[in-house]
Amino acid sequence: SINRSYSMDVTTVSGPDSIAEIFECAGTLLMLHPTSFSPGLDKNQCQSLALAACGQFLKERLSLVENATATNYALTSSSMGHSPSSRSFSGRTDDAKESNKDKDMNEGIVSELLPISFLDGILESTTLFGVSFQVSDHAAVSDTNAGEEQELLGKFVTTNFNKFIGHVKMLLIQRSEPDLRPGDNGKRDLEGDDEEESKDDVNFLHVSIALSHLLRSVRELASGLALPEVGLDVSLASTLVDQTVELAEMLVRRRVAMKFNELRGVVVKECLSTLVREVIQTELPSKEDNIHEEEESNDDAHHQSSSLVEIIQLASVALSDGLQMADDLIRDTLQRSQMSGAAAAPVDSAVVKLAVQKSAKLFGVWLASSLEQLAGCEPTEHGDKMLLEVWEEDGGGENKQHQRIIIPQLEKEEGAADNGRSFSMNSTSYSRVDSSAAESINDRTSNLLIRLLVQLDDGASDRVYSNFLLAICEMCRLAERSMANTLNQSIQSAMEEDAHRVADSANTLFGDITINPHRKGKDGLDSEQILSKRFQLAASRALSMYIMNRGACAASELCTNVFLLSDSRDPYAIPSRPREECLRVFEIAKASCEDCISIVGGDLFVAPVAPFPDEMEYVDMFGDRLTGATGGGGGGGASSGLQLDVERMFIEKTQVYPHSLDQLEFTRNSVVSGILRVALSAFVECVRSSVFSSFGYRQMKVDAIFLRYIIPHYVKDEFGTSEANACTCLFNTIDDIMLKAGQRCFDHEVTNDDDYYDVEKDEIFTPYQLVQRFLEGGQESSSMKRVAFAH
């Protein structure tokens, strides 16, 4: 019996069947207030109780609608998008029948995506509130009570409308979301499956139809709330319309952003992947096997130049194809929004234009970052990584060598987790739904870029890879000049036909509401020159990667077989010529000069190689330290070491590796000086970790003189520029190399002696004479052709 009575109690306590029943109960409680049957609730308490019950009633109905919609979407998502296409195969039909079909389809879409009855419930609740709790004619109502009622009613409307708009937002985003199934690896997005893309277009058409109906319904709700029977503040009612318009605009911006995100994957697959594949196929035939053979040096130089020009042409074609894809997407997006009207984009066309401008700008920034990654740089536009910028101490700005490129902060992409208006109803789940598709597409695009980097690493030779770096640099320089203008022209030409209808369409959509100025669009895509600066920075970074790549190759040559210079078996051995590795360093410098000239033009070299000086001119040519004119013979003794340490304190600090924000000048002098600076700095560290015999130190002295003699042929101090001390810094580094070599030598007496006794010939030679004899000797006369350009 207990169970039976408990069951009867549960059955008896049931919820209301309608909102009218709620206010009927609340009115009854208010009527009983003066009597002994009253539960003790005054008018304010009855009002709060009624509105709370209405809110709970609407929430329960919304939950039921949400569950039913989710089930219906899961069952019908596989068939959506086929009904419009099937009409094209059905032959001629009656116009009235087709119109009825479209009307029925639109009504089905609206009923599926929009719980309009929820808005009717809000309006019914507010109307019955005024009817049920109206004051009699002979009673006076204070302003305080009226204000409290308005505040209570406004809070009810705002809270429940936020629940409604949040629910609708989730449904519309789910409907417009690309069909991403686990394990498909984004095949549809990156391969451009026409059927799936058509399905997405149909889905967004359904969303647009629902948005149009939603705007009309919310305007009707706002009009009803502003009626005298309800008496709600007009500003609050207009806020509901603004909130709905903001949702519509957000979905349109999100759709545009999603299309541009898909474009990124297509550009990587169709343009950058093709570029990498063709670059790998552009191999230099057997160059590594015969690079040091004199009879083939001229042919190799010609082939290097032609290969670089070919790769640059491939890079230009890839950039052109990518811009053409962006142009097609821009025109398709804008023209479709104009031709289809409110059904396709229920917002002002200027809003679509702003969305396209923002997405196009972000696309350009992404492309610059992607080209940097192909050049070997770290990605800089990913939120999951934090790059720590370490700045050197600034000594008053006098020692600043390069100008910094500072990029203004960009807006985040549409669909980010913190994007859009905050809703009170489980906002975390909405944010997750809102950003999942964009993150998935971006992750797959990043994975494609990583694959391209692996292909370059495995398939491209050193020389081809260095040419590829220069091609990326030139590609960024071209984009710096043309990207913003090309995208802006695409947008302006697509909008030109509809320019005179922008204001009319805005008034038609928003009624008499004043349009915010930012919605009217801007004439320029990149008024702050963000794209130009971003590609300028990308070109500078790609050029720095080329400098470091070529510098590493030159450093590898200089450091080769250094361990052999510690051989002390013959204390009387003397070198006969500079090491072969020193010649290879200048071959790299020579090839880099040809690369730079083929792109930016200018002179191949600074000046012809000067005649080898006489003994009296050694100091002028090779400096005080190398010749020992400051004391200590060769600059390697203890006294000269102390003196050089003091002098080094007054030498300007040399920046070997450029900062990531440095603006590098693409000139022959800047590039070659950077390559030699990297090579010599690495050689300094190699010398510090090595030991030298008497023969090894003498060989180092000959190499240093040879390097010092040839460097002015390629590098000079350009006063008034960032390369004001380019040549001087290299000379200082060579002096440091000899200082370190003297400190690491077994026999310190050798460091103060430049007279080398040749036991076999019974003659005394100086290192300067050995270099001169090598450069002017009969069988070695062709060596100058390897390390320098013809006079």
Order of alpha helices (4+ residues) and beta strands (2+ residues): alpha-alpha-alpha-alpha-alpha-alpha-alpha-alpha-alpha-alpha-alpha-alpha-alpha-alpha-alpha-alpha-alpha-alpha-alpha-alpha-alpha-alpha-alpha-alpha-beta-beta-alpha-alpha
